[in-house]
Amino acid sequence: MTGLLCTEPRAVLILGTGYLGKALAESLRKAGHTALTADIDAQKAIYEADVTERASMHSLAARIPSPHIIVMCASTRGGSEEAYRSLYIRGTQNTLEAFPGTPVIFCSSTSVYGITDGRWITEEHNVYPASGKSGLLIQAEQAVLAAGGTVVRLGALYGPDRCVLVSQYCKKGAALPGNMDRWINYIHRDDAVAALHLLCTLREPPTGIYNLTDRTPMQLGEIYSYLSGLLGMPAPQPEPLQAEARRGFSSQRISCSRLLALGWEPLYPSFADGVHNVLEALEAATFSTPDAIGAFPQVAGIVFTIDTTVPFEQGEQYPDSTYFAPKNPGARVTIETVGGQAFDKDALYTIATNDFTAAGGDTYYAFKYANATAGYKTGVALEDALVNYVQQVLGGVVGQQYAQPQGRITIK
């Protein structure tokens, strides 16, 4: 795939620095590219600009270095049809006019397909807009495609601090409206960022339509069954659709094969994989508990319980290891809190550990993949960090408080 990528740093203009745009900017900057951000809220971006205003966009074009590519990822946050018309129709027209000849990536939605029978959908399928909003999105897409740009149709976006389905279920025990057998297509925020990052840095500007969803659509009832088992809560009752409802009708399985062909690979292949690595690592490291093992996880910032009455079931053997993956991650281990807050299966957590376990040592093979795809090296050796902490924070003395039980791990 490296042969497809640009060899020089790119300047990317990101219009809209909300949940997706902000994370994309951070990803590009980390890789050495220039992320020029613009938003109607001056506190969120480098430049203040309103894509719905022609004069504002021409002023922006005159103030910034010429970008190699533009990503339009502003959102109406569920606004009215007029908000859609203003942001997507006028916003697209203003952007194309203010930056003639600059490749544009337009973030759209898989909702434009409007399929209700659960069939698999590729970029070649016709669209059947089920609402005026979807129709407006299609008009904006057509303008971008006519200008030689790219349309990215995203599934339902979730990730850290954002998932309507999980929030309603955990707080109210309620389900999303619609039949439990309808198919849902999700995409984790970090996987969406990785895909957009890739498209922004291709040697040749991308063109056409790309579906951006995870690899494995799930039925609504299947999602709630998974969450019920994970969280120990009863599955919610189906929520019927109201006559005036605008969502909940579609049932479609979106293929992301075109993006996969470029070399993109989602870190979370399905909605159920958001916390799989953490659960797998804890389960594998405690397989012999209550018998002692050197790989037992000594932790801070996390509280979890090991139920030794549940037998450890071996899955596949880890490569080049004598240890086995758990057949059912989470069967013996339950995570209560992380960082003092209730554990959220849809959140993305950062794990600080040593080089040995980060590389998959002992039973921690699950960390090896996460480290290879999203790892960050501090440049400070673990032993140096420990010495610095004892000397600079503790004044050279490890106090008695560290000898007291911390209540982080419960073994049944």
C-alpha positions in Angstrom: 0.0 0.0 0.0 2.9 2.4 0.6 3.4 2.8 -3.1 -0.1 4.4 -3.3 0.7 7.1 -0.7 2.2 10.5 -1.2 5.9 10.9 -0.3 5.7 14.6 0.8 3.7 16.1 3.6 0.2 17.3 2.6 -1.8 20.4 3.6 -5.3 19.3 4.3 -8.2 21.7 4.9 -10.8 20.3 7.2 -14.1 22.0 7.2 -15.9 21.2 10.5 -13.9 20.3 13.6 -16.5 18.4 15.5 -16.3 14.8 16.7 -14.8 13.5 13.5 -12.9 16.5 12.1 -11.0 17.2 15.3 -9.7 13.6 15.5 -8.8 13.6 11.8 -6.7 16.8 12.3 -4.8 15.2 15.2 -4.1 12.1 13.1 -2.7 14.1 10.2 -0.6 16.3 12.4 0.8 13.3 14.2 1.9 11.9 10.8 3.7 15.1 9.8 1.0 16.6 7.6 -0.5 20.1 7.9 -4.1 20.2 9.1 -5.8 23.5 8.4 -9.0 23.5 10.3 -12.0 25.8 9.8 -15.2 26.0 11.7 -18.0 28.4 12.4 -16.9 28.3 16.1 -13.6 30.1 16.3 -12.7 28.3 19.5 -12.6 24.9 17.8 -10.4 25.7 14.8 -7.4 27.6 13.5 -9.7 29.6 11.2 -13.2 30.9 11.6 -15.3 30.3 8.6 -19.0 29.6 7.7 -19.3 27.3 4.7 -22.9 28.4 4.2 -21.8 31.9 3.5 -20.1 32.6 0.1 -18.1 35.6 1.2 -16.8 33.7 4.3 -15.4 30.9 2.1 -13.8 33.2 -0.3 -12.2 35.1 2.6 -10.9 31.8 4.0 -9.4 30.9 0.6 -7.5 34.2 0.6 -6.2 33.8 4.1 -4.8 30.2 4.1 -2.1 28.4 2.2 -3.4 26.5 -0.8 -4.5 23.0 0.5 -3.7 19.9 -1.5 -7.1 18.4 -0.5 -10.3 19.4 1.4 -12.4 17.3 3.7 -15.9 18.5 4.3 -17.1 16.8 7.6 -19.3 19.5 9.2 -22.6 18.2 10.7 -26.0 19.6 11.2 -26.3 17.5 14.4 -29.7 16.2 13.3 -31.0 19.5 12.1 -34.0 20.4 9.9 -34.2 20.0 6.1 -33.4 23.7 5.8 -30.2 23.2 7.9 -29.3 20.3 5.5 -29.9 22.6 2.5 -27.8 25.3 4.0 -24.9 23.2 5.1 -24.7 20.6 2.4 -26.1 22.2 -0.7 -24.9 25.8 -0.3 -21.9 24.7 1.7 -20.7 22.4 -1.1 -21.3 25.1 -3.7 -19.4 27.7 -1.8 -16.5 25.4 -1.2 -16.2 24.3 -4.8 -16.4 27.9 -5.9 -13.9 29.2 -3.4 -11.3 26.4 -4.1 -11.6 25.6 -7.8 -9.6 22.6 -8.9 -8.9 21.4 -5.3 -9.9 17.8 -4.7 -12.8 17.6 -2.2 -13.8 14.7 0.1 -17.4 15.0 1.1 -18.6 13.0 4.2 -22.1 11.7 3.5 -24.2 8.9 5.0 -25.1 5.3 4.1 -28.7 6.4 4.8 -29.0 7.6 1.2 -29.3 3.9 0.1 -32.7 3.6 1.8 -32.7 -0.2 1.6 -35.2 -2.1 3.8 -34.8 -5.8 3.0 -31.3 -6.5 4.5 -29.5 -7.0 1.2 -25.7 -6.3 0.8 -25.0 -2.9 -0.6 -22.0 -1.7 -2.6 -21.1 1.7 -4.0 -22.6 0.6 -7.4 -26.2 0.3 -6.0 -28.9 2.8 -6.7 -30.0 5.1 -3.9 -33.6 5.4 -2.7 -33.7 8.4 -0.4 -36.3 7.8 2.3 -36.5 11.4 3.4 -35.9 15.0 2.2 -32.7 15.1 4.1 -31.3 12.1 2.3 -32.3 13.7 -1.0 -30.3 16.8 -0.1 -27.3 14.7 0.8 -27.5 13.1 -2.7 -27.6 16.5 -4.4 -24.5 17.6 -2.5 -22.8 14.3 -3.4 -23.6 14.8 -7.1 -22.0 18.3 -7.0 -18.8 16.9 -5.5 -18.6 14.0 -7.9 -19.2 16.3 -10.9 -16.2 18.3 -9.8 -14.0 15.2 -9.7 -14.2 14.8 -5.9 -14.8 11.9 -3.5 -17.9 11.0 -1.5 -17.5 8.9 1.6 -20.7 7.4 2.9 -20.3 6.7 6.6 -22.3 4.3 8.8 -23.5 5.3 12.2 -20.5 6.9 14.0 -19.7 5.8 17.5 -16.7 5.9 19.8 -15.4 7.7 22.9 -18.3 9.5 24.7 -20.7 8.9 21.8 -23.2 6.2 21.1 -26.9 6.8 21.2 -27.8 3.1 21.2 -25.6 2.3 24.3 -26.6 5.5 26.0 -30.3 4.9 25.8 -29.9 1.2 26.8 -27.7 1.9 29.8 -29.6 5.0 31.1 -33.1 4.0 30.3 -33.1 0.3 29.4 -34.6 1.4 26.1 -34.0 0.2 22.5 -33.8 2.2 19.3 -37.0 2.2 17.3 -37.4 -0.5 14.7 -37.5 -4.2 14.2 -35.0 -6.2 16.1 -34.0 -8.1 13.0 -33.0 -5.0 11.0 -29.4 -4.7 10.0 -27.3 -1.9 11.5 -24.0 -0.5 10.1 -21.6 1.1 12.5 -18.1 2.7 12.2 -15.9 3.5 15.1 -14.7 7.1 15.1 -11.0 6.0 15.1 -11.5 3.7 12.1 -13.3 6.5 10.2 -10.3 8.8 10.9 -7.9 6.1 9.7 -9.9 5.7 6.4 -10.1 9.5 5.8 -6.4 9.9 6.6 -5.6 7.3 4.0 -7.8 9.0 1.3 -6.2 12.3 2.1 -2.7 11.0 1.6 -3.0 8.9 -1.5 -0.5 9.9 -4.2 -3.3 10.3 -6.7 -6.4 12.2 -5.4 -9.3 9.7 -4.9 -12.4 10.0 -6.9 -15.9 8.3 -6.7 -17.8 6.9 -3.8 -16.5 4.9 -0.8 -18.6 3.2 1.8 -17.1 3.6 5.3 -18.5 1.1 7.7 -17.0 -1.7 9.8 -16.7 -5.2 8.1 -19.5 -6.9 10.0 -23.0 -5.5 10.1 -25.1 -6.7 13.1 -28.8 -7.0 13.6 -30.3 -4.8 16.2 -31.4 -7.7 18.4 -27.9 -9.2 18.1 -26.4 -6.0 19.4 -28.7 -5.9 22.4 -28.1 -9.5 23.2 -24.3 -8.9 23.2 -24.7 -5.8 25.4 -27.0 -7.7 27.7 -24.4 -10.5 28.3 -21.6 -8.0 28.6 -23.3 -5.6 31.1 -25.5 -8.1 32.9 -28.7 -6.1 32.0 -31.9 -7.5 30.6 -32.2 -7.0 26.8 -34.7 -4.1 26.0 -38.1 -4.7 24.6 -38.6 -3.7 20.9 -39.5 -0.1 20.4 -42.2 0.3 17.7 -41.7 2.9 15.0 -44.0 5.9 15.2 -45.9 6.9 12.0 -43.9 10.2 11.8 -40.5 8.6 12.5 -37.7 9.5 10.1 -35.3 6.8 11.3 -35.5 3.1 11.9 -36.9 1.9 8.6 -33.7 0.9 6.9 -32.2 -2.6 7.0 -29.1 -2.9 4.9 -25.7 -4.5 5.0 -23.1 -2.1 3.7 -19.9 -3.5 2.1 -16.7 -1.5 2.7 -14.7 -3.7 0.2 -13.6 -0.7 -1.9 -11.8 0.9 1.0 -10.4 -2.5 2.1 -8.9 -2.8 -1.4 -6.9 0.3 -0.8 -5.3 -1.2 2.3 -7.5 0.2 5.0 -8.3 -2.2 7.8 -10.7 -1.4 10.7 -9.3 -1.8 14.2 -12.9 -2.7 15.2 -14.3 -5.0 12.6 -17.7 -5.0 14.2 -19.6 -3.1 16.8 -18.9 -5.8 19.4 -15.2 -5.4 19.0 -14.8 -2.0 20.7 -13.4 -3.5 24.0 -12.5 -6.9 22.8 -8.7 -6.5 23.2 -9.0 -5.3 26.8 -11.3 -8.1 27.8 -9.2 -10.7 26.0 -6.0 -9.5 27.7 -7.4 -9.6 31.2 -9.1 -13.0 30.6 -5.9 -14.6 29.2 -3.7 -13.2 32.0 -6.0 -14.6 34.7 -6.6 -18.0 33.2 -4.9 -19.8 36.1 -6.3 -17.7 38.9 -6.4 -18.5 41.9 -3.2 -20.3 41.1 -0.3 -17.8 40.8 1.3 -16.9 37.5 3.9 -14.3 36.6 1.6 -12.7 33.9 -1.1 -11.8 36.5 -2.1 -8.2 35.7 -1.0 -5.7 38.4 -3.0 -2.6 37.5 -3.9 0.9 38.4 -6.7 3.1 37.1 -9.0 0.1 36.5 -11.2 -2.1 38.8 -12.2 -5.5 37.7 -13.4 -8.9 39.1 -12.3 -12.4 38.3 -14.9 -15.1 38.8 -12.8 -18.3 39.3 -16.0 -20.4 39.6 -16.2 -20.0 35.8 -13.7 -22.3 34.1 -11.3 -20.8 31.6 -12.0 -22.1 28.1 -9.1 -22.2 25.7 -9.5 -20.7 22.3 -6.7 -20.6 19.7 -3.1 -20.8 20.8 -1.2 -17.6 20.4 1.5 -17.6 17.7 4.9 -18.5 19.0 3.6 -18.9 22.5 2.6 -21.5 25.1 -0.5 -19.5 26.0 -4.0 -19.6 24.7 -6.5 -16.9 23.9 -9.8 -17.2 25.8 -12.6 -18.7 23.9 -15.1 -16.2 25.4 -13.4 -13.0 26.4 -15.3 -11.5 29.3 -16.7 -14.8 30.6 -14.5 -14.7 33.8 -13.5 -11.1 33.9 -15.8 -8.1 34.5 -14.5 -4.6 34.3 -16.3 -2.2 36.7 -14.5 1.1 36.3 -11.7 2.8 34.4 -10.2 6.0 35.7 -12.9 6.1 38.4 -15.7 6.2 35.8 -18.1 3.4 34.9 -16.7 1.1 32.2 -18.0 2.0 28.7 -17.6 -0.7 26.1 -17.8 1.9 23.3 -15.0 4.1 24.6 -11.4 3.9 23.4 -9.0 3.5 26.3 -5.3 4.1 26.4 -3.2 1.5 28.2 0.2 2.4 29.6 2.4 -0.6 29.9 6.0 -1.8 29.4 7.6 -2.8 26.2 7.4 -6.5 27.0 3.7 -6.7 27.4 3.1 -4.1 24.6 4.9 -6.5 22.3 2.6 -9.4 23.3 4.8 -10.9 26.0 3.4 -13.6 28.4 -0.3 -13.8 27.9 -0.7 -10.3 26.4 -0.8 -11.1 22.7 -3.9 -8.9 22.4 -1.8 -5.9 23.0 0.5 -6.7 20.1 -2.1 -5.9 17.5 -3.3 -2.8 19.2 0.2 -1.6 19.7 1.1 -2.2 16.0 -2.0 -0.3 14.8 -2.5 2.5 17.3 0.5 2.3 19.7 2.4 5.3 20.9 5.9 5.2 22.3 6.8 7.8 24.9 10.5 7.5 24.4 11.0 7.0 28.2 12.0 3.6 29.5 9.7 2.1 32.1 12.4 1.8 34.7 13.4 5.5 34.2 9.8 6.6 34.6 9.5 4.6 37.9 12.8 6.1 39.2 11.8 9.6 38.2 8.4 9.2 39.9 9.9 8.0 43.2 12.5 10.7 43.2 10.6 13.7 42.0 7.1 13.0 43.2 7.6 10.9 46.3 10.8 12.6 47.4 12.8 9.4 47.2 10.6 7.5 49.7 7.9 4.9 48.9 5.4 5.4 51.7 3.4 2.9 53.6 0.2 3.8 51.7 1.5 1.7 48.8 1.6 -1.4 51.0 -2.2 -1.2 51.7 -4.7 -3.1 49.6 -6.1 -0.8 46.9 -9.3 -2.8 46.1 -8.6 -2.8 42.4 -9.0 -6.5 41.8 -11.6 -8.8 43.3 -11.2 -12.6 43.0 -14.3 -14.7 43.6 
